[in-house]
């Protein structure tokens, strides 16, 4: 009897539907050409402002104007978008006087006046579908 119950439990687990995933489409506006490779990542709260991300994309030779990035099969949840236009090629944000010295973007980035916290720049990927974001690049003056 116990063996039958265990096999039934396994069958239920194996036939359970997979977690839903959606695509996150980001349109970066105001991109400046010739300023380096664009590195973009979606980060969970635990990864926020770290050199890793749950999903990542890299765009070399981005044209000026608008650039579209699509992250495929993103699991539902809260994420931040971190974008760096890496002008010095070191793979990290270079700071000058505590301020970014390279192009960058985050959701609500234009409203930031200090180092961001996750709750200011997060967005949600729902279980029910895809997400589209328009995010402006920010460049040092």
Secondary structure, DSSP 8 states (H G I E B T S, - for coil): -HHHHHHHHHHHHHHS----EEEEEEEEEEE-TTS-EEEEEEE-GGGTTSS--SEEEEESS--SEEEEEEEEEEESEEEEEEEEEETTSSSS--EETTEESSEEE-TTGGG-SSS--HHHHEEEE-TT--EEEEEE-B---
